[in-house]
Every structure is written in C-alpha cells, then in structure tokens.
Amino acid sequence: MSQALQLPIIDLSSTDRLSTANSIRQACMDHGFFYLVNHGVEEELRKEVFDLSKKFFLLPLEEKMKLAVKKHRGYTGLYDEKIDSSSAKADSREGFYIGPPAENHLNQWPFEEDLPSWRSTMEAYYKKVMSAGTKLISLIALALYLDEDFFQKLGALNEPLAFMGLFHYPGEVDSSKEEVYGASAHSDFGMITLLLTDGVPGLQVCSEKFKQPRVWEDVPSISGAFIVNIGDMMERCTNCLFRSTMHRVVATGEERYSVKIFLFVFIFSVISCVIASQVV
C-alpha cells in the first residue's frame, strides 16, 4: 500500500490574493499538485456530469463506437489508449473527449433522444471550469511574481485550447501477473489540469520522475475539490521552477469515474520561459 500524500489546499475564493499566490507557488515547487476548493462549480452540476457520464458509458459498445474518436474528440474504448508506451498493456479505461467551443463543429455528441441534456450539461460544466481555470491562471501569474493579467496580455487565454475528458475505469482487475493501469505513468503536456473524481481511489504521483526506482504516493480525493496538477507546458514556461509531476491511475478493484479539463495556451502562442532563472 502506497503512502498517502498530503497536498496543500488552495481556496480560490480567498480575498488575500497574494497569500493564495504564495501558497500556489510553494505547492507547484514542492509537488506540482494541489487541491482547489471554493471554485464556483456547483455541487448539482458536478453530480449531473457524473450521472450523465455513467449513462453514456453504460450504453452498448456498438452505440458508443458510433462516436469513435476523430480529431481527438469522441469515444475511446477499453485498452484503446496507452499513455506510457513502455507499459506491458494498454490502459484499462474508456474515455470521451470534448474540444473547445471555438471548434464545436469538430465535437461529437450523443443523440439528444438517447441522452437528454447530455450536451448542454457538458458544455455548462466546461464553461464553469474554464472560468475557474482562468482565475487560477491569474493567481499562477502572481505566484511567478508577474502581473496577474500577464497571461491574458500575452494572448494565452484569447481562445484557450482546452479539452474535457470523461473517463471510466472498470472495477475488474486483470488476474494475470502483468501490471495493468487505468492510466499508465505520464505527465500532462498542457499548462494545468483540473481533475474531479467520484471519490474512488487510484490516483498516484511520483514526485521525483527522473529517479529510479520510482516511489509512488496515493492522492486521496476531497469531496467537491478539484485536484490540480501542473503540465509540461507550464514547467517549460517557468524554467522548471514549477513541476510537471509524473502520475498514474492504478486498478483498485473498484469501478471509478473521473472528469478532467486539460488547459493549454492559445494554439498559436510561442511557448517560452516567462522567468529567467529559478529564483525561490
């Protein structure tokens, strides 16, 4: 059993923005992960997203395959993805990806008669989480000792390339001796990721991704809180001051659902360092 990691809790509603920014700075340097509370995404909407996600994944496979992934949008089946190419087996999860509203013509949606309110609920959730993400990006700018509108002035959030992913991890554990992961070890390649889970454990992080053997620690869920992690793009922007931490999802024998928003920068932005050196 892996040790549970104690992550900082960041309150997005705090009026003491400098103190909050300093807490984010420390969290991003120490862990690359933190919890986000009071983010403005209502409990009713969060519950509806999980309920509708479950209804979609319960559809017959032939129905889900009608929405098979195209241009990074749509359904991916069990074992279709293999995030870590060195893993013995592909990942034991199925997913559904939704792209940004600016490219809505590329998104795929279940028929309204099959899943009423599915599209409108997912679009409402996307909009709410993006609002929280934009506020968080401003605090991250302050955490880097920059103006809080630094990324906005850069144009990084004019048309953010953010993807939403719904994921279902089946409860059955492979009885073979080969290790099977719900999501094999990886770091995200965007700026930040905002994760919400149904509370079922499985997420683990490795704080020292270049050390062998890797040491993995469990990340418990906090009801209603997002689990936020820094991506490779942010690590590069900060000259490796903030950490893009390796993480994975292990099979626990319990069925698990999660929803993620992967936030990138404006698609035509030049990715470069925004700080010259790692001044702590």
N, C-alpha and C positions, 0 to 999 in steps of 0.2 A: 504494500500500500504506500503510495507516494505521500509526502508531507504536504499539508495544505499551505498555500502561500497567502500571507496577509497583505492585501493590496490597499493602497490609500483610497479614500472615498472623497470624491470631488462633488461639491454642491454647486450646480450650475445657476441656482437662483441667488447665491450669495451676493450681497451688495459690496462686499470687500473684495473687489476685483484683483487688487494687487496681491493680497494674501492668497486668493484662489490660484492666481497665475503662478505664484511661487510654489504652491503645493503641486501644481501640474508639472512644473519644471523638475522638481525633485522626483516625482513619480516616473516621469519619462526618462530621467537619467538612471534611476535605480532599477526600474522594472520594464519600462515600455508598455505597461498595463496599468489601468486603474478603473475603479467603479465611478459611474456618473449617476447622480441622483437629482431629483427635482428638475428634470429635463424638459418637462412640459408635454410629454406624450402620455395621454390619459390612460388609466387602467382599462377602461371599457374598450378603447381602440386596440390596446395591446392584446387583450383577451380575444377580441374578434379576429385579429390577424392570425393568432394561433388556431382558433377554431376553424377558420376557413382554410388555413394551410393543411390541417389534418384532413379536412373533407377532400381537398384536392388529391393528397397522396393516397387516400383510400379508394380513389377511382380505379377501375380496371386498367391494367397496364396498356391495353390497346387504346384506351381513351387518352391516357397521358402521353402516349407516343405520337398522337396526332399533333402535339405541341412540342415535339422533339427540338432540341436546341438548334437555333440558326442565328448566326451573327452574335453569339454569346447571350442570346435571350431564349428562354423556354426551358423545357424539361430535360434533365439528365437522369438516366436510370441508375439503378444499383450497380456498382462496380464500373460505371462508365468513366469515372474520373480517377486519376492517380496523381495527386499533388506532388508527392515525393517519388521521383522516378526510380529511386533505389529501393523502394519498398517491394516486398515479395509479391504482394497482391494489390489490386486496385482498391480504392476506398469504399467502405461499406456504408454508403449513404446515397440517397437520391435527392435531387435539388430542382429548384425552379428559379430562373434568373429574370429580373426585370431591369431594363435600362432606363436612362434619364428621360424625362418628359419631352425634352427637345428633340429626341429621336423616337418618339412614341410610335411612329409608323413601323419601326422595326420590332417593337414588342409583340409578344404573343399572349393571348388571353383565353381562358376557358369560356365556353359559351355561357351567356347570362342565364339561359334556361337551365343549365346544368348546375351552376354555382351562382345564384343570385347575389348581387352586391360584392362579388369577389374582386373585380377590377377596381371599383370605386373605393373599397376598403384599403386595398394595397396602395392605391395612389394617395389616399389620405394619410396613411402611415408614412409613406415615402416623404411626403411634404413636411410632416411634423418632425421626422427625424432629421431631415435636411436643415430645418430651422434650428434645431438643437446643435447640429454639427457646425453650422455657420457661427453660432455664438461661441462654440468651443474653439474653433479656429482663431477667433479674435483673442481668446484667452491664451492660446498657444503662442500667438504673436507677442503678447505681453510677457509670457514666460521666457521668451527669447530676447527680452529687453528691446523689443521693436515696438513701433506704434501699433495699437490694437487693430487698425484698419490696414496694416501692411499688406496682407494677402489680398484684400479687396482691391487696393490701389494697383497691385500687380496684375489684376485681372484674373486671378486664380479661381475666383468664385463666380465669374460672369455667367458661365454655363458649365457648372461643375459636372465632371464625368463620374457620376455616382451610380453604382449598381446595387440592387437589392437582391439578396439571395435567401430563399426559403429552403430549409434542409430538414430531412427526415432520416434518422438513424434507426434501423430496425433493432428490436430487442434481442434477436437471436445472436449468439456468439458462435463463431466458427469453431468446431470441435477439433480441427486439425492443429498441429503443433506450430504452424506458421502464424506469426503475429498479423492480425488484421486490425486496421484502424478505421474509425469513422471518417477521420480526416488525417492523412499522414503528415509527418513533420514538415513545417513550412513557415515562412514569414510572409506577411501580406505585402503587396508591392505598391499600394496606394499611399495616401497621406495618413489617414486614420480609418479604423474600422469600428463601428458601433454594433455590438452584439447583444441580443436579447435571447435568453433561453427559457425553457419551460421548468427549469429548476433541477432537471436530472443531471447528475454529474457526468464527467467525461473529459472536460477541457483541462489540458495540462500545458505548462510553459517550461521552457528551458532558458534560464537567464544567461547562460554562457554558451552561445551556439557554436563557438569555434573550439570548445574544449571537448575532449573525449576521455572517458565515456560521458555522454550527456546525462545530466541529472534533471529529472522531471518533477515538477511540483503541481499539485492539484489547484485549480482555481474554483472555489465554491461560488455558487450563484447567490446574489442578494435579491430578494423579491422586488421587482419593479425597477431595479437598477440596470443600466447598460454596463457591459464590460467593454471598455475602450482599449484598443491597442494601436501603437504607432506602426506605420508601414515603412517599407524601404524608401519610398519617395521622401517621406519626412526625415528619415535618418540621413539621407543624402543632403537635403536642404539644410539640415542643422550641423553638417560636417561631422556626423556621427556622435554628436552630443546626446541626442535623443536616440533611444534604442529600438530597433525593429526586432522584436523578440521572437524566437522560434516557438511554435506552439503546435499542438495536435489534439485530436479527439480520440480517446480510447474507448473500446467497447466495454460496457459495464454489465450487459445482460438486461438493461432496461431500455425500452423504447425512448427516443429522445427527439425533440424538435427544437429548432432554433431559427432565428431570422437575423440577417446581417445587412448593414449598409456599408459598402466599401466606397469611401470618399476619395476621389482623385482630384487633381487640379484641372483647370481649364485645359482642354485637349491640345491646344496649340501653345501652351506655356513652355518656356525653356526651363528645364529642371536644373537648378544650380544651387550652390550653397548660399544661404542668407546670412550666415555668420562666418567670420574669417578663421576663428580658432575656438577651441573648446575651453572658453573661459568660464569657470564654475562660479 
